[in-house]
Amino acid sequence: MSKRKNKSTNGAMLDLWRPPAGAGDPIGCLATTYTFSPGLFDEQCLARFLEIESEPNREDLAFLLERETRLGGVYAGVLVDHTQAGVEHSLRWDVIPVRIPSGKQHAKISLLSWAQHVRIIVASANLTEPGYRSNFEVAGTIDLKPDGADQALLERTTAFLRRLLSFVPGVSDTSPTVRRATEFLVQVENHTKGWNTMRRGGNVRQQLAFTLPASENDLAQSSLDEAILGCRARGGSPHEAWVASPFFDFDVEASRVTAALCKLMARGRQREITFCVPTVGLETNSTVPRLAAPKALYTTPEVFHGIARVNTLPLADADKNLRPWHAKLLLFRADQYSAVLIGSSNFTCAGQGVGQYRNAEANLLYVAEKVQYGRDLGQLEAIWPTTDPVENPDGAEWLGPNADRDEEEQATSLPLPVGFLAATYRAGDSRLVLVQVAPEHLPDDWQLLACGVHAMELASSISWNNSGRPESIQCSWLPVQPPEKLLVRWGEYEAFLPLNVQELKELPPPSQLESMSADDMLLILAAADPSAAFRAWAKQQQPSGSFDTDLDSAIPVDMDPLRRYDLQATFLHRIRRRARILAQLRANLERPVWGRQSLDWRLRGLVGIEPLALRLVKEFIATTAASDEALLTLADFLIVLREISYKPDGNSLSTSAFDNVYRPFLSELAGSLQVKVDEHLYRVSDDLKGFWERVVNKCQV
């Protein structure tokens, strides 16, 4: 059999996180993974999703502030297998552990939502550097827009993510992470409810296929079964199958999943299965291929009157760069169609959903009908990699599944004792770390430690027993900044416990914001491009370096007439400039907002209306020489806030919903500012004092 070749279908998976043209403002994202690199998710995936333009390695301060301010108005969360979830991460987004009974949270599906676009990414890649940068991987997308949306695929995605949330340890109505994720799913469903149903066009159809274990209220699911059902909806059962997987079961289980595939294929004609498997070793003079797979793959189809062939997967890309194979693909052929299944499922019992023990897996099926002169089928099959046939599989060296080739099988983090359910950080004035436990499943001797700058013991089995063995442990936390990570030690073992925040809006602002003036904050809020404004401000905070432009100037500073008579310093110029900036601020505040969280962040966020108002009051109180001008600025600011006329768009927050939040906020803000300003009004003129009081009264109506 000759080589099987494909056309190039390479692409950068990180680009799938970028908003398409016209996508609008970000609303939120929820992703799933097995192994996890929080740095990749934070600095690469989220940065693209939110369109953060600052570079984390070159513009640390600008990136930090952009990320903090952008994340406040959107939702972001990652569902991670519980053995990999105790990582250090920004508390602006959630890391949610998933504990699958006798299995793994192995799915790699991401739901990204913008105002005018929803994207579902189904991939083989974990959210890790190898997954997104160096491995052979595969990914597909489902895109929904207002003029065309496949609601059935979105509903299946949200239903699957809700099933995963039901496997979160300690899940309850009070769990902040599960509540936030659930609210996001509801928001996406409501947001897309009025979008036009996508018209079926072309010869390629998409269908999701999931693997999940049975739960109290739901039946088990099998990706293999769902994929074959999707194929049968376009014709008969497939008579030919190709399998590409980096990892397999040992012989007994490999025989079982292969038998399951054979039984689902067409009867009454020859069944053909080609297994594309990894190889071990790079010996060029070896005549015997060393296959990282069990021989049961090759021998089992014969029992079911089938023909088995074996090919080897590539070790390098077209540029001869070595790339570990991590993609998972199945190809099905029938007289009426060809179909390709891509996603997270290895060709194992747990991955495909064969037998009692199942992972959580997510896959995407493409089915192309055979039509005369059609190109879709050829383009679909071009996804398949270039593989080399093994001419004599009986003479090959079958080594069994090789865990060294699969990054996931090397993820050996020790799981926490099941008695540790969840940890939540409560920010604010009374700071606490709240730990939820199942007393009957805790080890006899354990310690809970905070890691990082403020390392300390938070609790232990001794203090817990002395407190009456409560199900909720409250640990006081004095530092302003939260713990970086939580570590549990028991006996000679240790593992990290995931930590998330109870209320995002109570997190302390970055210390760098303390040096931001009211004018700086106003310019950022009014900017058409906040990213550029952040970068410009952050650049001003950095050391200027050794080059001094004043010393290099041909004209001394004090003799330059343009410097001595700076028009920008005149009162009239300042008034005009302030009026222009306030008009830009008003336009930004009137823009559509896509949820209560986004509106609340716009009003009370790190660089929001309330912090700006408080900064203006602070500067008025500290100003003695120009008190009238400082109070006039504050009054003008309130006038602009009172004149806001919100402009909704599509499925954004309605005008009534906006006003129900905004008008009480403005009234409360005006009253709070009045209390702070009143004791300093003796410094301003009587006319300005009366003007200030009239403005405050109008804002409180």
C-alpha positions in Angstrom: 0.0 0.0 0.0 1.4 3.4 -0.9 1.8 6.3 1.3 -1.3 8.3 2.3 -0.6 12.0 1.6 -2.5 15.1 2.5 -2.5 18.7 1.5 -1.3 21.3 4.0 -3.9 22.2 6.5 -1.6 23.9 9.0 -2.7 26.8 11.1 -2.0 28.4 14.4 -4.5 27.3 17.0 -3.9 30.5 19.0 -5.4 32.4 16.1 -8.7 30.7 16.8 -9.0 32.8 20.0 -8.9 36.0 18.1 -12.2 37.7 17.5 -13.3 37.5 13.9 -14.0 40.8 12.0 -17.1 42.4 13.4 -17.3 40.2 16.5 -17.8 43.1 18.8 -17.0 43.3 22.5 -16.0 40.2 24.4 -18.6 38.7 26.8 -16.8 35.6 28.2 -15.1 32.3 27.6 -15.2 28.9 29.2 -12.6 26.3 28.3 -11.7 22.7 29.3 -8.4 20.9 29.4 -6.6 18.0 31.1 -3.1 19.3 31.6 -2.9 23.1 32.1 -0.4 26.0 31.7 -2.0 29.1 33.2 0.7 31.3 31.7 -0.3 30.2 28.1 -4.0 30.7 28.9 -3.5 34.1 30.5 -0.9 35.7 28.3 -1.8 34.1 24.9 -5.4 32.8 24.8 -7.1 35.4 26.9 -4.9 38.2 25.5 -6.1 37.3 22.0 -9.7 36.8 23.1 -9.7 40.2 24.8 -7.6 41.9 22.1 -4.9 43.0 24.6 -2.2 44.7 22.6 0.4 45.0 25.3 3.1 42.3 25.3 3.6 40.6 28.7 7.3 40.2 28.3 8.1 43.7 27.1 5.3 45.8 28.6 4.6 44.1 32.0 2.8 47.0 33.6 0.6 47.9 30.6 -0.3 44.2 30.1 -1.2 43.8 33.8 -3.5 46.8 33.8 -5.1 46.0 30.5 -5.7 42.4 31.6 -7.1 43.5 35.0 -9.4 46.1 33.5 -10.6 43.9 30.6 -11.3 40.9 32.7 -13.4 42.7 35.2 -16.2 43.1 32.6 -16.2 39.6 31.1 -16.3 36.0 32.4 -13.3 33.6 32.0 -13.0 30.1 33.4 -11.2 26.8 32.8 -12.5 23.4 33.7 -9.4 21.3 34.6 -9.0 17.7 35.7 -8.8 17.8 39.5 -5.2 16.3 39.5 -4.0 19.3 37.4 -6.1 22.2 38.8 -4.1 23.5 41.8 -2.1 26.0 39.8 -1.2 29.6 40.5 -3.3 31.9 38.4 -4.9 35.3 38.3 -8.0 35.4 40.5 -9.7 37.5 37.9 -10.5 34.1 36.2 -11.5 30.8 37.6 -9.8 27.4 37.6 -12.5 24.9 38.2 -11.5 21.3 39.2 -13.5 18.4 37.7 -13.4 15.0 39.3 -14.6 12.2 36.9 -15.3 9.0 38.7 -12.7 6.4 37.6 -11.7 8.6 34.7 -10.3 12.0 33.6 -11.6 15.3 32.5 -9.9 14.9 29.1 -12.1 17.1 26.9 -10.6 20.1 25.1 -13.6 22.3 24.1 -13.8 26.1 24.4 -16.8 28.3 24.2 -15.9 31.9 23.3 -18.6 34.6 23.1 -18.4 38.1 21.7 -21.3 40.5 21.2 -21.8 39.5 17.5 -20.1 36.1 17.3 -19.9 32.8 19.3 -17.2 30.3 18.6 -16.9 26.7 19.8 -13.4 25.3 19.5 -13.0 21.5 19.6 -9.4 20.3 19.7 -6.9 17.6 20.7 -4.6 20.1 22.3 -4.4 20.8 26.0 -4.1 24.4 27.1 -0.3 24.0 27.4 2.8 25.2 25.6 3.4 21.8 23.9 -0.3 21.6 22.9 -0.4 25.0 21.3 3.1 25.4 20.0 5.0 22.2 19.3 2.8 19.1 19.1 1.0 17.7 16.0 -2.6 18.7 17.0 -6.0 19.1 15.3 -8.8 21.6 15.9 -12.1 22.5 14.4 -14.6 25.3 15.0 -18.3 25.9 15.1 -19.1 29.6 14.4 -22.5 31.3 15.2 -23.5 34.8 14.1 -26.7 36.8 14.2 -27.4 36.0 10.6 -26.7 32.3 10.9 -26.5 30.1 14.0 -26.8 26.4 14.6 -28.6 26.5 17.9 -28.6 22.7 18.2 -24.8 22.6 18.3 -24.7 25.4 20.9 -27.3 23.7 23.0 -25.3 20.4 23.0 -22.1 22.3 23.9 -23.7 24.1 26.9 -25.4 20.9 28.0 -22.0 19.1 28.0 -20.4 21.9 30.0 -23.2 21.8 32.5 -22.6 18.0 32.9 -18.9 18.8 33.6 -19.9 21.3 36.2 -21.9 18.6 38.0 -18.6 16.8 38.5 -17.0 19.7 40.3 -16.1 18.6 43.9 -18.3 20.3 46.5 -20.6 21.7 43.9 -23.6 23.6 45.5 -25.8 26.6 44.9 -23.3 28.7 46.9 -20.2 27.6 44.9 -19.0 30.9 43.4 -17.1 29.3 40.5 -20.0 27.0 39.4 -22.4 29.9 39.8 -20.3 32.2 37.6 -19.8 29.5 34.9 -23.5 28.6 34.9 -24.5 32.3 34.6 -22.2 32.6 31.7 -23.8 29.6 29.9 -27.2 31.1 30.5 -26.0 34.5 29.2 -24.7 33.0 26.0 -27.9 31.0 25.4 -30.1 34.1 26.0 -27.8 36.3 23.9 -28.1 34.1 20.8 -31.7 33.2 21.2 -32.9 35.7 18.6 -30.2 34.9 16.1 -31.3 33.5 12.7 -31.2 29.8 12.3 -28.4 28.7 10.0 -29.5 27.5 6.6 -28.2 24.1 5.7 -25.8 24.6 2.8 -23.0 22.6 1.2 -22.3 18.9 1.5 -20.4 19.0 4.9 -22.3 18.7 8.1 -21.0 19.1 11.7 -22.0 17.1 14.7 -20.7 17.0 18.3 -19.8 13.6 19.9 -19.2 13.3 23.6 -18.0 10.7 26.0 -19.2 10.9 29.6 -19.8 8.5 32.5 -23.3 8.0 33.8 -24.4 10.2 36.6 -27.4 10.4 38.9 -29.7 12.1 36.4 -27.9 11.3 33.0 -27.0 8.3 31.0 -23.5 7.5 29.9 -22.3 8.8 26.5 -20.0 7.4 23.9 -18.2 9.4 21.3 -17.8 6.3 19.1 -21.5 5.5 19.2 -22.5 9.1 18.6 -20.1 9.4 15.7 -21.4 6.3 14.0 -25.0 7.5 14.5 -24.1 10.8 12.9 -22.6 8.9 9.9 -25.7 6.6 9.6 -27.9 9.7 9.3 -26.1 10.4 6.0 -26.1 6.8 4.7 -25.3 3.3 5.8 -22.7 2.2 8.4 -19.1 2.8 7.3 -17.3 -0.2 5.7 -13.8 1.4 6.0 -12.2 3.2 9.0 -8.9 4.9 9.7 -7.6 5.5 13.2 -4.9 7.9 14.3 -4.1 8.1 18.0 -1.0 8.8 20.1 -2.1 6.5 22.8 -3.8 3.1 23.1 -4.9 0.7 25.8 -3.0 -2.5 26.6 -4.0 -5.6 24.7 -7.2 -6.6 26.5 -8.8 -3.2 26.4 -7.4 -2.4 23.0 -9.1 -5.5 21.7 -12.4 -4.4 23.3 -12.5 -0.9 21.7 -11.4 -2.4 18.4 -14.2 -4.9 18.6 -16.7 -2.2 19.4 -15.6 -0.3 16.2 -15.9 -3.5 14.1 -19.4 -4.2 15.4 -20.6 -0.7 14.4 -19.3 -1.0 10.8 -21.3 -2.3 7.9 -22.3 -5.9 7.7 -22.4 -8.1 4.6 -19.2 -6.6 3.1 -15.5 -6.5 3.8 -14.6 -4.3 6.7 -11.3 -2.5 6.4 -9.5 -0.7 9.3 -6.1 1.1 9.0 -4.4 1.9 12.3 -2.0 4.8 12.2 0.3 4.5 15.2 3.4 6.1 16.7 6.8 4.6 16.4 9.7 4.5 18.9 13.3 5.2 18.1 14.9 6.9 15.2 17.3 4.2 14.0 17.7 4.7 10.3 19.3 1.3 9.7 16.6 -0.7 11.5 14.5 -2.9 9.2 12.0 -3.8 11.9 9.5 -1.0 12.8 9.0 -0.5 16.5 5.4 0.4 17.1 4.1 2.1 20.2 0.8 0.3 20.2 -0.6 -3.1 21.2 -0.8 -5.9 18.7 -4.4 -6.5 19.5 -5.2 -3.6 17.2 -4.0 -5.6 14.3 -5.3 -9.0 15.3 -8.8 -8.2 16.5 -10.5 -7.1 13.2 -9.8 -10.6 11.7 -12.2 -12.1 14.4 -14.9 -9.9 12.9 -14.1 -10.8 9.3 -12.2 -7.6 8.7 -8.9 -6.6 7.2 -6.4 -4.6 9.3 -3.6 -2.5 8.0 -1.0 -0.6 9.9 0.6 2.8 9.1 3.1 4.8 11.1 2.5 8.4 12.1 4.9 11.2 11.1 7.7 12.2 13.5 8.4 15.6 11.9 6.6 18.3 10.0 7.2 19.4 6.4 10.1 21.5 7.6 11.8 18.5 9.2 11.1 19.8 12.7 10.5 17.0 15.2 6.9 17.3 16.5 5.3 14.8 19.0 2.1 13.4 17.6 -0.9 14.3 19.8 -3.8 14.6 17.4 -6.7 12.1 17.6 -8.6 11.4 14.4 -11.0 8.8 13.0 -12.0 8.6 9.3 -15.1 6.7 8.2 -16.0 5.8 4.6 -19.2 4.5 3.2 -20.7 4.5 -0.4 -22.6 7.7 0.4 -20.1 9.8 2.4 -16.7 10.2 4.1 -16.6 11.4 7.7 -13.8 12.6 10.0 -14.0 12.7 13.8 -11.5 15.1 15.5 -11.1 16.0 19.2 -9.8 14.7 22.5 -10.6 11.0 22.4 -7.7 8.6 22.1 -8.5 5.3 20.6 -9.1 3.8 24.1 -12.1 2.4 26.0 -12.2 5.4 28.3 -11.7 7.8 25.4 -14.3 6.4 23.0 -16.8 5.4 25.7 -16.6 1.6 25.6 -17.2 -0.2 28.8 -17.8 1.0 32.4 -14.9 3.5 32.9 -15.1 6.6 30.8 -13.4 10.0 30.6 -15.0 13.2 29.7 -14.3 13.8 26.0 -15.4 16.2 23.3 -15.1 15.6 19.6 -16.4 17.1 16.4 -17.7 15.0 13.4 -17.5 16.3 9.9 -19.6 14.3 7.3 -19.2 15.1 3.6 -21.6 13.5 1.2 -20.3 12.1 -2.1 -21.6 14.2 -5.0 -20.5 14.2 -8.6 -17.7 16.8 -9.1 -17.9 17.9 -5.5 -14.8 19.1 -3.8 -15.9 18.9 -0.1 -15.0 15.3 0.3 -11.5 15.7 -0.9 -10.9 18.7 1.2 -12.2 16.9 4.3 -10.0 13.9 3.7 -7.0 16.2 3.3 -7.1 16.6 7.0 -5.5 13.2 7.3 -1.8 13.2 7.9 0.9 11.7 5.6 1.4 8.1 6.9 3.8 5.3 5.9 2.5 1.7 5.5 4.0 -1.1 7.6 4.5 -3.8 4.9 4.7 -6.7 7.4 2.8 -5.9 10.6 3.3 -9.5 11.9 7.1 -9.0 11.9 6.9 -5.6 13.6 8.0 -5.1 17.2 4.8 -4.2 19.0 5.8 -2.4 22.2 2.4 -1.7 23.6 1.2 1.8 24.5 4.1 4.1 25.1 3.3 6.7 27.8 6.5 8.6 27.1 5.1 9.9 23.8 2.0 11.4 25.4 2.3 14.6 27.5 -1.0 13.7 29.2 0.3 10.3 30.3 3.3 12.0 31.9 1.0 14.2 34.0 1.6 12.5 37.2 0.4 15.1 39.7 -0.7 13.3 42.9 -4.5 13.8 43.3 -5.7 15.5 46.5 -7.5 13.4 49.1 -11.2 13.5 48.1 -12.0 15.1 51.4 -10.7 18.4 50.2 -13.5 19.8 48.1 -12.9 23.5 47.3 -11.1 26.6 48.5 -12.4 30.2 48.1 -10.7 33.5 48.9 -13.0 36.2 50.3 -11.5 39.7 49.7 -12.6 42.9 51.2 -12.2 44.3 54.8 -12.6 40.9 56.5 -10.3 38.6 54.4 -10.7 34.9 54.7 -9.7 31.7 53.0 -12.7 29.4 53.1 -12.1 25.6 52.7 -14.9 23.2 52.1 -14.2 19.6 53.2 -15.9 16.2 53.5 -14.8 15.1 57.0 -15.3 11.4 56.4 -12.8 11.4 53.6 -10.0 13.5 55.1 -6.6 11.8 56.1 -5.8 11.5 59.7 -3.0 13.9 59.7 -2.8 16.9 57.3 -1.7 20.6 56.9 -3.0 23.4 54.8 -0.4 25.9 53.8 -0.4 29.2 51.9 2.5 29.6 49.4 4.2 32.6 48.0 5.4 35.9 49.6 3.1 35.4 52.6 3.8 31.7 53.3 2.1 30.4 56.5 0.0 27.5 57.9 -3.7 28.1 57.6 -5.1 25.0 59.2 -4.2 21.5 60.2 -5.9 18.3 61.3 -5.1 19.3 64.9 -6.8 22.8 64.8 -9.6 21.3 62.7 -10.3 18.6 65.3 -10.1 21.2 68.1 -12.7 23.3 66.3 -15.3 20.4 66.2 -14.4 19.0 62.7 -16.5 21.5 60.7 -17.4 21.0 57.0 -16.3 24.6 56.3 -13.0 25.8 57.6 -12.5 29.6 57.9 -8.9 30.8 57.9 -8.2 34.5 58.6 -6.0 36.2 56.1 -4.3 39.5 57.0 -2.3 40.5 53.9 -4.0 42.7 51.4 -2.9 40.5 48.5 -4.4 36.9 48.4 -2.3 33.7 48.7 -0.5 32.6 45.5 -1.3 28.9 46.0 -2.6 26.5 48.6 -0.7 23.4 49.4 -2.0 20.3 51.3 0.4 18.0 53.0 -0.6 14.6 54.4 1.9 12.0 55.5 4.8 12.1 53.1 2.7 13.4 50.3 1.6 16.9 49.1 -0.6 18.4 46.4 -2.0 21.8 45.5 -5.6 22.8 46.3 -7.3 25.1 43.7 -8.1 28.6 45.0 -10.7 30.9 43.5 -12.2 34.2 44.6 -15.7 34.6 46.1 -16.4 38.0 44.6 -14.3 39.4 41.7 -15.2 43.0 42.4 -13.7 42.9 45.9 -10.2 42.0 44.8 -7.7 44.7 45.6 -6.4 46.9 42.7 -2.8 46.5 41.6 -0.5 48.7 43.7 0.7 50.4 40.5 -2.7 52.2 40.1 -2.0 54.3 43.2 0.2 56.6 41.1 -2.5 57.2 38.5 -3.9 60.7 38.6 -7.5 61.7 37.9 -6.4 63.1 34.6 -4.7 59.9 33.6 -7.8 57.9 34.6 -10.1 60.2 32.7 -8.0 60.0 29.5 -8.0 56.2 29.7 -11.8 56.1 30.2 -12.4 58.5 27.4 -9.9 56.9 24.9 -11.1 55.4 21.7 -8.3 52.9 22.1 -7.9 52.1 25.8 -5.0 49.7 25.0 -2.9 52.5 23.5 -3.8 54.8 26.4 -2.7 52.2 28.9 0.6 51.6 27.1 1.2 55.4 26.9 0.6 55.8 30.7 2.6 52.7 31.6 5.5 54.0 29.4 5.5 57.2 31.5 6.0 55.2 34.6 9.2 53.5 33.4 12.7 54.9 33.8 13.4 57.1 30.8 16.9 55.7 30.3 20.2 57.5 29.8 19.2 59.7 26.8 18.0 63.2 27.9 16.1 65.0 25.1 16.4 68.4 27.0 20.2 68.1 27.3 20.4 67.2 23.6 18.3 70.2 22.6 20.0 73.1 20.8 17.8 75.6 22.8 18.0 75.7 26.6 14.6 74.9 28.2 14.3 78.3 29.9 15.0 80.2 26.7 12.6 78.4 24.4 9.6 80.7 24.0 7.3 77.8 23.2 8.1 76.3 26.5 7.9 79.5 28.5 4.4 80.3 27.1 2.8 76.8 26.9 -0.7 77.3 25.6 -1.8 74.0 27.2 -1.2 75.6 30.6 -3.8 78.3 30.1 -7.1 78.1 31.8 -9.1 78.5 28.6 -7.2 75.7 26.9 -7.6 73.4 29.9 -11.4 74.0 29.9 -11.7 73.3 26.2 -9.6 70.2 26.4 -11.6 68.9 29.5 -14.9 69.5 27.6 -13.6 67.5 24.7 -12.4 64.6 26.9 -15.7 64.5 28.9 -17.6 64.3 25.6 -15.6 61.3 24.6 -16.2 59.8 28.0 -19.9 60.3 27.6 -19.8 58.5 24.2 -18.0 55.6 25.7 -20.5 55.3 28.6 -23.4 55.3 26.2 -22.1 52.3 24.2 -24.0 49.0 24.5 -23.1 46.8 27.4 -23.5 43.0 27.4 -24.5 42.1 30.9 -24.9 43.3 34.5 -21.3 42.2 35.3 -19.9 44.4 32.5 -22.0 47.3 33.5 -21.0 47.0 37.1 -17.4 46.9 36.1 -17.8 49.9 33.8 -19.1 51.8 36.8 -17.1 50.4 39.7 -14.1 48.7 38.2 -10.4 49.4 38.7 -10.5 52.2 36.2 -14.2 53.0 36.3 -16.6 55.9 37.1 -16.6 55.5 40.8 -12.8 55.3 41.2 -12.4 58.3 38.9 -14.9 60.3 41.0 -13.1 59.5 44.2 -9.8 60.4 42.6 -11.2 63.8 41.6 -12.5 64.4 45.1 -9.1 63.5 46.5 -7.4 66.0 44.2 -9.9 68.7 45.1 -9.3 68.2 48.8 -5.5 68.3 48.3 -5.7 71.4 46.1 -5.5 74.8 47.8 -4.4 77.2 45.0 -7.0 76.2 42.5 -9.9 74.8 44.5 -12.5 76.5 42.3 -11.2 74.8 39.2 -10.9 71.4 40.9 -14.5 71.5 42.1 -15.7 72.8 38.7 -14.1 69.7 37.1 -15.9 67.5 39.6 -19.3 69.2 38.9 -18.8 69.0 35.1 -18.1 65.3 35.6 -21.4 64.8 37.4 -23.2 66.8 34.7 -21.9 64.4 32.1 -22.9 61.4 34.1 -26.4 62.8 34.5 -26.8 63.4 30.8 -25.9 59.8 29.8 -28.4 58.5 27.3 -27.7 54.8 26.9 -27.8 53.3 23.3 -28.6 49.6 23.3 -27.9 47.4 20.3 -29.3 43.9 19.5 -29.1 41.6 22.5 -27.3 44.0 24.7 -28.6 45.2 28.0 -31.9 47.0 27.5 -32.4 50.7 28.3 -34.6 49.9 31.3 -32.2 47.3 32.6 -29.3 49.8 32.2 -31.3 52.6 34.0 -32.3 50.3 36.8 -28.6 49.9 37.7 -27.2 53.2 36.5 -29.6 55.8 38.0 -29.4 54.5 41.6 -25.7 54.3 41.2 -25.5 57.9 40.1 -27.7 59.1 43.0 -25.6 57.1 45.5 -22.4 58.4 44.0 -23.5 62.0 44.1 -24.5 61.8 47.7 -21.2 60.1 48.7 -19.3 62.9 46.9 -21.3 65.6 48.6 -20.5 64.2 52.0 -16.7 64.3 51.2 -16.8 67.7 49.6 -19.1 69.6 52.0 -16.5 70.2 54.8 -14.1 71.8 52.2 -16.6 74.1 50.5 -15.5 77.1 52.6 -12.5 77.4 50.2 -14.6 78.1 47.1 -16.7 81.1 46.0 -20.4 81.3 47.0 -21.5 81.1 43.3 -19.6 77.9 42.7 -20.9 76.4 46.0 -24.4 77.0 44.9 -23.7 75.6 41.4 -22.2 72.4 43.0 -25.2 71.9 45.3 -27.6 72.3 42.3 -25.7 69.7 40.3 -25.7 67.2 43.2 -29.5 67.7 43.7 -30.2 67.0 40.0 -28.2 63.8 40.1 -30.2 62.6 43.1 -33.6 63.1 41.5 
